[in-house]
């Protein structure tokens, strides 16, 4: 087994397969099983073209799902129609004429779901269905947040209509009897959050509510868990940490930018990793003072792991996403950090916990490609998790050179498949 000799750890290694290169734009990627053959496929897009494609695994044949979107930004996938096939849910029209978040489209923030045709080889557009809107919509997650009978969409704006640092509402969209007609919207929180950038779907950590989903948010307030308390019949919050504040006078940004929660042993929420602040240059982890303590009862300690260069002239750094998953099949989650660039702060770094209570991690670079988003899946069916990346190529933010959509196949030496015990 290839290993770190001092710690006896398997050395992470991933073989890159290019799915598409010389992309005109790039921003989002997900890995649902579009065609139902048990292998994860890919769908991805950028902001400028307004075209959403899916790529069939294996071979990565590209097919157009939908076009005509004005600046599609955040997305998720789930079976909305109820026929067993994953559909695509996407929000769009965040920006106004200025093309940045400080100029939101006051009539935008729209959400559609795009219905999987169930005919993967047919070169036809999928049908779009309108869900609703909220100004500044930037991230969304599909889950069962208050009940398990029908899907719900948690809508997460990045900014509000009046000020980039103003309070913003987190909203929940629920379908009526017909999911193909606009959904009902209600505000679930409008008093806690400013400038939300990251939103991660997680199991509800509250005792007795584990059958529901919840959402982990990275915002100007830092890292916060938003969850529905069935006993009280309302959404409540657990604040994990306040994020990065030392750069505020220089950059105008504070708090956290993206977030993920990782398992260690029997604790599914043993640590929280975050890039900080908005489009930040700082990587931190939050660890429990008492390991194994339930999320809402824990005292969390922040540990800075890395600082990726200095903020640029717009006050931004390279950090864009965190993904937690068990890549070496040892029962503990590692995490990946997506860096958009420029070099040397671009690509993907892989972090593994050495001493979780002390907040000690070791790291490796596993990709040098500009990376906006990461999607995880076992793309070749060998029982080991791989990951896919798409470059960050967005006007007025960062434009990657030689932008690619790629799959990185797990080549960690000597690990057993996940189902081998």
QUIGIQUI-V48788 format. One line per field, one symbol per residue. ss: DSSP state (~ for helix, > for strand, _ for the rest). A space follows every 10 residues. Layout:
ss=???
//
This chain:
ss=__>>____>> ___>>>>>>> _____>_>>> __________ _>>>>_____ _>>>>>____ >>>>>>____ _>>>>>>>__ ______>>>> >>__>_____ ___>_____> >>>>>_____ ______>>>> >>>___>>>> >>>_______ _>>>>>>___ ______>__> >>>>______ ___>>>>>>_ ___>___>>> >>>_______ __>>>>>>>_ _>>>>>>>>_ ___>>>>>>> >__>___~~~ ~___>__>>> >>>>__>>>> >>>>>>____ _>>>>>>>__ ____~~~__> >>>>>>>___ ________>> >>>>>_____ ___>>>>>>> _____>>>>> >>>>>____> >>>>>>>___ __>>>>>___ _____>>>>> __>>___>>_ ____>>>>>> _______~~~ _
//
